[in-house]
Amino acid sequence: MTSTSSSAPPCYVLASHNTLQSSTTAQASSILGHVDIQYRHADDSPLSLLPSHPDEHVFVLYHDPDNPAAPTIKSTSSQFALSGIKASQAPGASMDEDKNPNMYVLQVTSISADHSKYAS
């Protein structure tokens, strides 16, 4: 099975980090970082998505179990923008039906001078 759609929520999520140069062109980067994952449900308060401290940057990946092939992403940070998401089979992931076997890579771009740290 090589499908990249699963009704289970994502559990393998990475961030690919680029910096925005003053010439407004993005510099290619191969920096991949792990993100902390916190699952929220549609009926949870949106206040739970607010950062808990000034250095925390929240990226929201919306996974619709009825349309798993089209996840959407948003950033609540003024320092980072999300420009895309790539989903592919996670290397070595089991095909356990309770787990989403896909790896999601969030395309993160720094839009501020301090781009040395980010978290989700």
C-alpha positions in Angstrom: 0.0 0.0 0.0 1.5 3.3 -1.1 -1.4 5.7 -0.6 -0.6 9.0 1.2 -4.1 9.4 2.5 -5.2 8.0 5.9 -8.2 8.8 8.1 -6.0 8.5 11.2 -4.4 11.8 12.5 -0.7 12.4 11.5 1.9 11.2 14.0 5.1 11.7 11.9 5.5 15.5 11.4 8.7 17.4 10.6 9.4 21.0 9.7 11.7 22.0 6.9 13.1 25.5 7.7 14.0 28.2 5.2 14.9 31.8 5.8 13.5 34.7 3.7 16.3 36.8 2.4 16.1 40.6 1.9 15.8 40.1 -1.8 12.5 38.2 -1.1 13.8 34.9 -2.5 13.8 31.9 -0.3 17.2 30.2 0.3 17.0 26.4 -0.1 17.6 24.5 3.1 17.9 20.9 4.1 17.3 21.6 7.8 14.6 19.3 9.1 13.4 19.6 12.7 11.1 17.6 14.9 8.0 19.4 16.2 5.9 18.8 19.3 2.5 17.5 18.4 -0.6 18.3 20.4 -3.9 16.9 19.1 -6.9 19.2 19.2 -10.5 18.4 18.1 -12.9 20.6 16.2 -15.0 21.2 19.3 -12.0 22.3 21.4 -11.7 26.0 22.3 -9.6 28.0 19.7 -7.8 29.6 22.7 -5.9 26.3 23.2 -4.0 27.2 20.0 -2.5 30.4 21.4 1.2 30.2 22.3 1.9 29.7 26.0 5.0 31.8 26.0 6.6 34.4 23.7 9.2 32.0 22.1 6.6 29.4 21.2 5.4 29.3 17.6 2.2 27.4 16.9 1.7 25.7 13.5 -1.7 24.2 12.9 -2.1 21.1 10.7 -5.8 20.5 10.0 -6.4 16.9 9.1 -9.9 16.1 7.9 -10.6 12.4 8.2 -13.3 12.7 5.5 -10.7 14.2 3.1 -7.3 13.0 4.3 -5.5 13.7 1.1 -5.9 17.4 1.5 -4.5 18.6 4.9 -4.2 22.3 5.5 -1.7 24.3 7.6 -1.6 27.7 9.3 0.9 29.6 11.5 -0.2 31.7 14.4 3.3 33.2 14.5 4.4 36.6 13.2 7.9 35.3 12.7 7.2 32.2 10.6 5.0 31.5 7.5 4.0 28.1 6.3 4.2 27.8 2.5 3.3 24.2 2.0 3.1 20.6 3.2 4.4 17.4 1.7 3.0 14.0 2.6 4.7 10.8 1.8 5.1 7.3 3.2 7.2 7.4 6.4 10.3 5.2 6.0 10.1 2.3 8.3 6.5 3.1 9.5 4.4 0.1 10.2 1.1 -0.3 8.4 -0.8 -0.5 11.7 -4.4 0.5 10.8 -4.6 2.6 14.0 -1.7 4.9 13.0 -1.2 7.1 10.0 1.8 5.7 8.1 2.6 9.0 6.4 5.3 11.6 7.1 4.2 15.2 6.9 6.9 17.8 6.2 5.8 21.4 6.9 7.5 24.0 4.8 8.4 26.8 7.3 9.9 30.1 6.3 11.4 32.7 8.7 10.1 36.2 8.1 11.9 37.9 11.0 15.6 38.5 11.9 15.6 35.9 14.7 15.1 32.6 13.0 17.3 30.5 15.2 14.5 28.6 17.0 11.1 27.3 16.3 8.7 24.8 17.9 5.1 23.8 17.5 
